[in-house]
Amino acid sequence: MSTLTPPAPPRARSAGRITLLVLAVASLLGGATAIAGGGALIAVDNSWRDDGYLTSDTVPLKAGGHALATEGVELGRLDEDWVLGRARIRVTGAGSTPVFVGLARTTDAAAYLADVEHSTVTEIDDPATTYEHHAGGAPTVSPADSDIWVDQASGAGTQSIEWSLDERPGRWTVVVMNADGTAGVDVDTDVGATVPLLGEVTSGLIVVGALFVLVGSGILVGLRVVGRRHAEGAGR
């Protein structure tokens, strides 16, 4: 009595299909992750954008002296305009107190504040903002009358300054004061940037994610069609 020996399993073909299946699943997962990342960036953009600027939470800043100053910030070494675009700083005085905010080169700001009692903001972390106090007296020139500022604003209510981050290379300091130069600075402030790169990254993630999903879906469809044809051929 003779016995039939079954044909050897198509290992190479099966291994190839498994590899393609793994690639399809990886493409779908990668695509879904990229699209989810793009969606998350869109949500962040919608939640944090204010009048065209991605804006921080409002933080209260206080100083017993005559001015608040930021530490010097270096601009112009990177392409900040491409990454962050334009920057904006807004300050609002407590009550109806008119306030002043100005941007100056760090050396000019330091010279203006050399003999003025003021505080340098070393870390902003509401409610644990830290300051470095500098002893001195009242300014001899009111802030708005000084010629050191490349951009300034003063008055009651919210005041803001805006500038392009790569148009003025060098080290810069923001100074906030009461408009009349008196002591006791008490303001709410926020910082924003237009961040044009965010839109490009978001679009890129969504486009790449969609391409990965299409590739993964195409592989799955192709595997299904090939599998159906093999099944039909075996049944004949």
Sequence and secondary structure as in RCSB ss.txt:
>XXXX:A:sequence
MSTLTPPAPPRARSAGRITLLVLAVASLLGGATAIAGGGALIAVDNSWRDDGYLTSDTVPLKAGGHALATEGVEL
GRLDEDWVLGRARIRVTGAGSTPVFVGLARTTDAAAYLADVEHSTVTEIDDPATTYEHHAGGAPTVSPADSDIWV
DQASGAGTQSIEWSLDERPGRWTVVVMNADGTAGVDVDTDVGATVPLLGEVTSGLIVVGALFVLVGSGILVGLRV
VGRRHAEGAGR
>XXXX:A:secstr
          HHHHHHHHHHHHHHHHHHHHHHHHHHHHHHHHHHHHHHEETTEEE   EEEEESSSEEEE  EEE
SSS HHHHT EEEEEEEESTT  EEEEEEEHHHHHHHTTTB EEEEEE  TT  EEEEE  B  SS GGG S EE
EEEEESSEEEEEEETTSS EEEEEEEEETT  S EEEEEEEEE  HHHHHHHHHHHHHHHHHHHHHHHHHHHHHH
HHHHHHHHHT 
